[in-house]
Amino acid sequence: MQLSPEWSELLAKYKDDHQDPMNQKCHAVGIPLIAASIPLGFTVVGLPLAASMFTVGWTFQFVGHVFEGKKPSFVEDKRALVVGLLWWAEKAGITTLKTSGPASTKGETHPSSTAHATQPN
């Protein structure tokens, strides 16, 4: 999946905020629990299970950030909720993220490059 320069920067910031191995393990459990709880919650039968999955998933997220010593990325930018899911999908081997060069600021142009695709964690 090719990311725009803006989303590439968001991913780089997310990766920077998630360096601790224990935080990464907590997120490897928490993110899929949260993601799976959302569609499950739209079913009457699945609602109680979805609520539990959602709660446990977020608990893993916040515990991970205790190890990291940083606040969750979404506090600064709500788009980090989507970036976290992309980060997890790449770590799980579901997708490969290709990053672009820095986002251009007003009046500047920067060539996009995929030469520095995903950074190792």
C-alpha positions as CSV (number, residue, x, y, z in Angstrom):
1,M,0.0,0.0,0.0
2,Q,1.5,3.3,-1.0
3,L,1.2,6.1,1.5
4,S,1.1,9.8,0.7
5,P,3.8,12.0,2.1
6,E,1.4,13.2,4.8
7,W,0.5,9.7,5.9
8,S,4.1,8.6,5.6
9,E,5.0,11.3,8.2
10,L,2.1,10.1,10.4
11,L,3.4,6.5,10.2
12,A,7.0,7.6,11.0
13,K,5.7,9.5,14.1
14,Y,3.7,6.5,15.1
15,K,6.7,4.2,14.8
16,D,8.7,6.7,16.8
17,D,6.1,6.7,19.6
18,H,6.0,2.9,19.7
19,Q,9.7,1.7,20.1
20,D,9.4,-0.2,23.4
21,P,9.1,-4.0,22.7
22,M,6.5,-4.5,25.5
23,N,4.4,-1.6,24.1
24,Q,4.6,-3.2,20.6
25,K,3.4,-6.6,22.1
26,C,0.6,-4.9,23.9
27,H,-0.5,-3.2,20.7
28,A,-0.2,-6.5,18.8
29,V,-2.9,-7.8,21.0
30,G,-4.9,-4.6,21.6
31,I,-5.3,-3.3,18.1
32,P,-6.8,-6.4,16.6
33,L,-9.2,-6.8,19.5
34,I,-10.4,-3.2,19.1
35,A,-10.7,-3.6,15.3
36,A,-12.6,-6.9,15.5
37,S,-14.9,-5.6,18.2
38,I,-16.3,-2.8,15.9
39,P,-18.1,-5.0,13.3
40,L,-19.0,-7.6,15.9
41,G,-20.7,-4.9,17.9
42,F,-23.2,-4.2,15.1
43,T,-24.8,-7.6,15.8
44,V,-27.2,-8.0,18.7
45,V,-25.6,-11.4,19.6
46,G,-22.1,-10.1,19.4
47,L,-22.6,-6.9,21.4
48,P,-21.6,-8.2,24.8
49,L,-18.5,-9.9,23.4
50,A,-17.6,-6.8,21.4
51,A,-17.8,-4.6,24.4
52,S,-15.4,-6.9,26.3
53,M,-13.0,-7.1,23.3
54,F,-13.1,-3.3,23.0
55,T,-12.4,-2.7,26.7
56,V,-9.6,-5.3,26.9
57,G,-8.1,-4.0,23.7
58,W,-7.9,-0.5,25.0
59,T,-6.5,-1.8,28.3
60,F,-3.6,-3.4,26.4
61,Q,-3.1,-0.1,24.5
62,F,-2.8,2.0,27.6
63,V,-0.7,-0.5,29.5
64,G,1.7,-0.6,26.6
65,H,2.1,3.2,26.8
66,V,3.0,2.9,30.5
67,F,6.0,0.8,29.3
68,E,6.7,3.3,26.5
69,G,6.5,6.3,28.8
70,K,4.7,8.3,26.1
71,K,1.1,9.3,25.7
72,P,-0.9,7.5,22.9
73,S,-0.4,9.0,19.5
74,F,-4.1,9.6,18.9
75,V,-4.1,12.2,21.7
76,E,-2.2,14.6,19.4
77,D,-3.8,13.5,16.1
78,K,-6.9,11.3,15.8
79,R,-5.6,9.9,12.4
80,A,-3.2,7.9,14.5
81,L,-6.1,5.5,15.2
82,V,-6.0,4.6,11.5
83,V,-2.2,4.7,11.4
84,G,-2.1,2.2,14.3
85,L,-4.2,-0.2,12.4
86,L,-2.0,0.1,9.3
87,W,1.1,-0.3,11.5
88,W,-0.4,-3.5,13.0
89,A,-1.4,-4.8,9.6
90,E,2.2,-4.4,8.4
91,K,3.7,-6.1,11.5
92,A,1.2,-8.9,11.1
93,G,2.3,-9.4,7.5
94,I,-1.1,-8.5,6.1
95,T,0.2,-5.6,4.0
96,T,3.4,-3.8,3.1
97,L,3.4,0.0,3.5
98,K,5.5,2.0,1.1
99,T,6.3,5.5,2.3
100,S,6.8,8.7,0.3
101,G,9.1,11.6,0.8
102,P,8.2,14.5,3.2
103,A,4.9,16.3,2.7
104,S,5.5,19.6,0.9
105,T,4.9,22.8,2.7
106,K,3.3,25.8,1.1
107,G,5.4,26.9,-1.9
108,E,7.8,24.0,-1.7
109,T,7.9,20.8,-3.7
110,H,9.6,17.6,-2.7
111,P,10.0,14.6,-4.9
112,S,8.3,11.5,-3.6
113,S,10.4,8.5,-3.1
114,T,9.7,4.9,-2.1
115,A,13.4,4.2,-1.7
116,H,13.1,4.4,2.0
117,A,10.0,2.2,2.4
118,T,9.0,0.9,5.8
119,Q,11.5,1.3,8.5
120,P,12.4,-1.7,10.6
121,N,11.0,-1.7,14.1
